[in-house]
Amino acid sequence: MTVATQVVALDGLDDAIIGTCNQLGGGEVVAYDYRKVVALFESMDWNEDEFEEWWEVMSENIPPDSYPVFVNLDDSVRYEIAAQRNGCH
């Protein structure tokens, strides 16, 4: 049985949603593919200042425990960590 969870999703970023994430000691939040989010803003010709203004407005309306997660999808991190643990650099 699947239980529906209420999460905060950011308007205009649905194409970048990759799932949800469970916070330690907290609730479930939306997880976005960071690169897709950047691409969506670039496709709208937004600059960094416009993005920061947008995020400021959005974050004022979202409880901190509901902030989304932006994930860098990168399998190479797994191998880099394994190499570090094995003493390889």
C-alpha positions in Angstrom: 0.0 0.0 0.0 1.3 3.4 -0.9 0.6 6.4 1.4 0.4 9.8 -0.3 2.6 12.4 1.3 2.1 16.1 1.1 5.3 17.9 0.0 6.1 21.4 -1.2 6.8 21.5 -5.0 8.2 24.6 -6.6 6.1 26.1 -9.5 7.7 25.6 -12.9 10.2 22.9 -11.9 8.1 19.8 -12.3 10.3 18.5 -15.2 13.3 18.4 -12.8 11.6 16.4 -10.1 13.4 13.0 -9.5 11.4 11.9 -6.5 11.4 12.6 -2.8 13.9 12.5 0.0 13.5 11.7 3.7 15.2 14.1 6.0 16.9 12.8 9.2 14.5 13.6 12.0 12.2 15.3 9.6 9.7 14.8 6.9 9.7 14.0 3.3 10.7 16.7 0.8 10.8 16.9 -3.0 14.1 16.1 -4.7 15.1 17.9 -7.9 17.8 17.1 -10.4 20.1 20.2 -9.9 21.3 20.2 -13.5 17.8 20.1 -14.9 16.8 23.0 -12.6 19.7 25.1 -13.9 18.7 24.2 -17.4 15.1 25.3 -16.8 16.2 28.7 -15.5 18.7 29.1 -18.3 16.0 28.3 -20.9 14.0 31.3 -19.4 17.1 33.5 -19.7 17.3 34.1 -16.0 20.5 35.4 -14.5 21.9 34.7 -11.1 20.3 37.8 -9.5 16.9 36.9 -10.8 17.3 33.4 -9.5 18.4 34.6 -6.1 15.4 37.0 -5.9 13.1 34.1 -6.9 14.6 31.8 -4.3 14.2 34.5 -1.6 10.5 35.0 -2.3 10.0 31.2 -2.5 11.9 30.4 0.7 9.9 33.0 2.7 6.8 31.0 1.9 8.2 27.5 2.6 8.7 26.2 6.1 12.4 25.3 6.5 11.7 21.7 7.2 9.9 21.5 3.8 12.8 23.0 1.7 13.4 20.9 -1.4 16.6 19.0 -2.0 18.7 19.6 -5.2 20.7 16.5 -6.1 23.8 16.4 -8.3 23.3 13.0 -10.1 26.9 11.7 -10.4 27.8 8.1 -10.1 31.5 8.9 -10.1 31.2 10.1 -6.5 30.7 6.5 -5.3 34.0 5.5 -6.9 35.8 8.5 -5.6 34.7 7.8 -2.0 35.7 4.1 -2.4 39.1 5.1 -3.6 39.6 7.5 -0.7 38.6 4.8 1.8 41.1 2.4 0.2 43.9 5.0 0.5 44.0 5.7 -3.2 44.0 9.3 -4.4 
